[in-house]
Each structure stands twice: as structure tokens, then as C-alpha cells.
Amino acid sequence: MLRWALISAVIAVIAAAFGFTGVAGAAAEIAKVLFFLFLAIFVVLLVAGMAAGRKISHTIHHDDTGLAGGR
């Protein structure tokens, strides 16, 4: 998805250089929407990964027996 945002940004810059303001504006808006969508998904997955990592780390550190059966 970040790749599509970058492609749209490049299209916007090229279109702006040629003077196609309508196309440049539309491509820039698409790039902006995709970028912020990617950023939001990244933050959500980062928080979820940190929460899952803490849960796994907490489980591993509190198993003092070292046995697979938990005896």
C-alpha cells in the first residue's frame, strides 16, 4: 500500500511539472489518503505486536520449572 502511495506521489509530481493541475491534484490526494491509511494500519499493528510480545514474554518468564509439562 505504501508503494501505491509513492507511485501516486510520483505521478502527481510529473503531472504538476507538465501543468496538468487537475491530474496532479487528484494523484496527490490519492497519495495522501493511501499514506495516512498505511500509517494508521502500521500503528495499529505495532501496538498489537507490542501487546502480544508482552503477553508471550510474561508467560515465558513466569514458568520457573523449565519442564514441558509444567510440573
C-alpha positions as CSV (number, residue, x, y, z in Angstrom):
1,M,0.0,0.0,0.0
2,L,2.9,2.3,0.7
3,R,4.2,1.6,-2.8
4,W,0.9,2.8,-4.3
5,A,1.1,6.0,-2.2
6,L,4.6,6.6,-3.6
7,I,3.6,5.8,-7.2
8,S,0.7,8.3,-6.8
9,A,3.0,10.9,-5.4
10,V,5.4,10.5,-8.4
11,I,2.5,10.8,-10.8
12,A,1.4,13.9,-9.1
13,V,4.9,15.5,-9.3
14,I,5.2,14.5,-13.0
15,A,1.7,15.8,-13.8
16,A,2.5,19.1,-12.0
17,A,5.7,19.5,-13.9
18,F,3.7,19.3,-17.2
19,G,1.0,21.6,-15.9
20,F,-1.9,19.1,-15.6
21,T,-3.2,20.6,-12.3
22,G,-6.4,18.5,-12.2
23,V,-4.5,15.3,-12.6
24,A,-1.7,16.4,-10.2
25,G,-4.2,17.3,-7.6
26,A,-6.1,14.1,-7.9
27,A,-2.9,12.0,-7.7
28,A,-1.6,14.0,-4.8
29,E,-4.9,13.5,-2.9
30,I,-4.8,9.7,-3.6
31,A,-1.2,9.5,-2.4
32,K,-2.1,11.4,0.8
33,V,-5.1,9.2,1.6
34,L,-3.0,6.0,1.0
35,F,-0.1,7.3,3.1
36,F,-2.3,8.1,6.1
37,L,-4.2,4.8,5.7
38,F,-0.8,2.9,5.7
39,L,0.3,4.9,8.7
40,A,-2.9,4.1,10.7
41,I,-2.6,0.4,9.8
42,F,1.1,0.4,10.9
43,V,0.3,2.0,14.3
44,V,-2.5,-0.5,15.0
45,L,-0.3,-3.5,14.1
46,L,2.7,-2.0,16.1
47,V,0.5,-1.7,19.2
48,A,-1.0,-5.2,18.7
49,G,2.5,-6.7,18.2
50,M,3.8,-5.0,21.4
51,A,0.8,-6.3,23.4
52,A,1.3,-9.8,22.1
53,G,5.0,-9.6,22.8
54,R,4.5,-8.6,26.4
55,K,2.0,-11.5,26.9
56,I,4.4,-14.1,25.5
57,S,7.3,-12.6,27.4
58,H,5.3,-12.6,30.6
59,T,4.3,-16.2,30.1
60,I,7.9,-17.3,29.4
61,H,9.4,-15.5,32.4
62,H,6.9,-16.9,34.9
63,D,7.5,-20.6,34.0
64,D,10.2,-21.3,36.6
65,T,10.0,-25.1,36.4
66,G,11.7,-25.5,33.0
67,L,9.7,-28.7,32.4
68,A,7.4,-29.0,29.3
69,G,4.6,-30.5,31.4
70,G,4.7,-27.6,33.9
71,R,5.2,-30.0,36.9
